[in-house]
């Protein structure tokens, strides 16, 4: 359940990030930042779905380091896009 809530929270952040990136701006940087935020949300959605499936059995598998690094990379990527948008 926690991964679903986290994905929903990330979706809200992504929507606000894309909105901020594209609101009143027509530069290539704004479009690129908006696209990267959306792409990072899709990547996070894939990582979260893989983890949800791994947790489904009664004895879930251990967390794979690649999955956690992937989730962290998505969050850092969205934060980097926010820095670009706010400049």
C-alpha positions as CSV (number, residue, x, y, z in Angstrom):
1,X,0.0,0.0,0.0
2,X,2.9,2.4,0.7
3,X,4.2,2.1,-2.8
4,X,0.8,3.1,-4.2
5,X,0.7,6.1,-2.0
6,X,4.2,7.1,-2.9
7,X,3.4,6.7,-6.6
8,X,0.3,8.9,-6.1
9,X,2.4,11.5,-4.3
10,X,5.0,11.4,-7.1
11,X,2.2,11.9,-9.7
12,X,1.1,15.0,-7.9
13,X,4.6,16.4,-7.8
14,X,5.0,15.5,-11.5
15,X,1.8,17.3,-12.5
16,X,2.8,20.4,-10.5
17,X,6.3,20.3,-11.9
18,X,5.1,20.1,-15.5
19,X,2.6,22.8,-14.8
20,X,5.3,25.0,-13.4
21,X,7.6,24.3,-16.3
22,X,5.1,25.1,-19.0
23,X,3.1,27.9,-17.4
24,X,3.8,31.1,-19.3
25,X,7.0,29.7,-20.9
26,X,7.7,28.7,-24.4
27,X,11.4,27.9,-24.3
28,X,13.0,24.6,-25.2
29,X,14.3,24.4,-21.7
30,X,10.8,24.5,-20.2
31,X,9.5,21.9,-22.6
32,X,12.6,19.7,-21.9
33,X,12.1,20.0,-18.1
34,X,8.4,19.2,-18.4
35,X,9.2,16.1,-20.5
36,X,11.9,15.0,-18.1
37,X,9.6,15.3,-15.1
38,X,6.9,13.3,-16.9
39,X,9.5,10.7,-17.9
40,X,10.8,10.4,-14.4
41,X,7.3,9.8,-13.2
42,X,6.8,7.0,-15.7
43,X,10.1,5.4,-14.7
44,X,9.1,5.6,-11.0
45,X,5.8,4.1,-11.8
46,X,7.6,1.1,-13.4
47,X,9.9,0.7,-10.5
48,X,7.0,0.9,-8.0
49,X,4.9,-1.6,-9.9
50,X,7.8,-4.1,-10.0
51,X,8.2,-3.7,-6.2
52,X,4.4,-4.1,-5.6
53,X,4.5,-7.3,-7.6
54,X,7.6,-8.5,-5.6
55,X,5.7,-7.8,-2.3
56,X,2.6,-9.8,-3.4
57,X,3.6,-13.2,-2.2
58,X,3.3,-14.1,1.5
59,X,7.1,-14.2,1.7
60,X,8.2,-11.2,-0.4
61,X,11.7,-11.1,-1.9
62,X,14.4,-8.9,-0.6
63,X,14.6,-5.4,-2.1
64,X,16.9,-5.3,-5.1
65,X,19.5,-2.6,-5.0
66,X,18.9,-1.7,-8.6
67,X,15.2,-1.0,-7.9
68,X,16.0,1.3,-5.0
69,X,18.6,3.1,-7.0
70,X,16.1,3.5,-9.8
71,X,13.5,5.0,-7.5
72,X,16.1,7.3,-6.0
73,X,17.3,8.3,-9.4
74,X,13.7,9.2,-10.5
75,X,13.3,11.5,-7.4
76,X,16.7,13.2,-7.9
77,X,15.9,13.6,-11.6
78,X,12.6,15.3,-10.8
79,X,14.4,17.6,-8.3
80,X,17.0,18.5,-10.9
81,X,14.2,19.5,-13.3
82,X,12.7,21.6,-10.6
83,X,16.0,23.5,-10.2
84,X,16.1,24.1,-13.9
85,X,12.5,25.4,-13.9
86,X,13.0,27.7,-10.9
87,X,16.0,29.4,-12.4
